[in-house]
Amino acid sequence: MTRNQLRRLVLDNGLRVLLAPNPTGASIGVAVHYGVGFRTEPGGHTGLAHLFEHLMVQGGHGAPPGGYLPQVQRAGGLADAKTRQDLTVYYAAAPASALEMLLGLEADRMRSPRISPRNLRTQTAVIDEEIRLMVRNRPYGAFPWVLPRALHSRAENARDGYGESVDLAALDIPLCERFFHDHYSPGNALVTLTGAFDPDEAQRLVRRYFAPLPGRPVVAAPDAPEPEPRAEARLSVTDPHAGLPAVAVGYRMPDPVTERADHLAHLVLAALLGQGRHALLRRGPAAPAGVTSLSVGCGLFGLPLDTAGPDLLTLFAVHGSGVGDDGANADGGRVTDALDAVLTTLAENEVDPGLLRATTARWASGALRELGDPSTRAQLLGSREMLFGEAELTERLPELVRDQVTGEQVSRAAARLRASHRAVVRFVPRTTTATATATATATATATATAQGKAVA
């Protein structure tokens, strides 16, 4: 897609609009991004951005009985929302005939969401239950949140998306109303439409529903530059729900704006290390024995170019007791030893050209498949437009990774990681051998879903 194929529009109230029509198909995707995430939360109010997502999902005051979601479902659509470091996105996919309805509902909650004491109490309880299920009582639930806490020094960059229960309990209606006023203005939002719609008609509908909303000053997100870590961070987490020990490793990623080529090389490096059947840490002489589950990815949620702020390349491995990151282990099979050995080899010798081609082709193919879904495409286009002013990057990214990342760049990325200060976190189970055996399968399943999902 070229820049001329996207239509950009800015309303008088500051709302930005991105139109990406596709004449084929019969469905549409709608995404509304707001420039607010858990990095934006005021001090002492962790979890506020995620809580507000829950409040907004209920819809605005003009929504019909039952709220926003039932009406979308009755029209044959699906809808949800996600909170990330810098953004909150509300998205839907529906038949093309539902476009006007979706725009009306989005404008309604942008004007005035349903914020009430009862709704606040209900959604706070829902999030408390999410924290219990997804973090406290889930095997390895501290991953990935423990890595930025270990590697970052700024509070803004070390937060998790759920927040602390004590902070959530202290939130009140005036604070939520102030948060809405400061961060949910039209000037801090972007509406993205994809799929089977007429761009002229869509532009008319956007103006009809969103232009009457009053503009107001935008409160800028905090600038939280992160200094480079001065030493390797090592810590241990006792996990009463884990069936097997595990290790998590995190490295700082290159800046996605000022170091774009290096950033993309790290995406390929992560894929070479742990993604696909032939990944270097999965098969061959370098792969550590006894690893039952392995994930390697870029981004806190395993999503590329998902934030403009400090981000991580992460590895997470569940393993047998003989191959963990344990200084007393003398068999040389530690996960971090294997990782270091592979990084050293890649730094000193360019990756096999055939393996590089296969890895980048698979990565690009997966990225292209995602764009076939109108809702996913709307989310990605809007996210890259909000973060970098480059919606087109979404369409170009598969080609950039497949055709422009070289073996030399991957070697430099490996050398950079090998020389950098990382975070290494051991997960130590507090279970009996019988329990460990019985829960190994559930543990691997939990690990597979631990990354790649934003807080919802």
Buried (B, 14 or more C-beta within 10 A) or exposed (E): BEEEEBBEBEBEBBBBBBBBBBEEEEBBBBBBBBBBBBBBBEEEBBBBBBBBBBBBBBBBEEBEEEBBBEBBEEBEBEBBBBBBBBBBBBBBBBBBEBBBBBBBBBBBBBBEBBBEEEBBEBBBEEBBEBBEEBBEEBBBBBBBBBBBBBBBEBBBBBBBBBBBBEBBEEBEEEBBEEBBEBBBBBBBBBBBBBBBBBBEEBBEBBBEBBEEBEEBEBBEBBEBEBEEBEEEBBEEBEBEBBBBBBBBBBBBBBBBEEBBBBBBBBBBBBBBBBBBEEBBBBEEEBBBEBBBBBBBBBBBBBBBBBBBBBBBBBBBBBBBEBBBBBEEBEEEBBBBBBBBBBBEBBBEEBBEEEBBEBBBBBBBEEBBEEBEBBBBBBBBBBBBBBBBEBBBBBBBBBEBBBEEBBBEBBBBBBBBBBEEEBBBBBBBBEBEEEBBEEBBEEBBEBBBEBBEEBBE
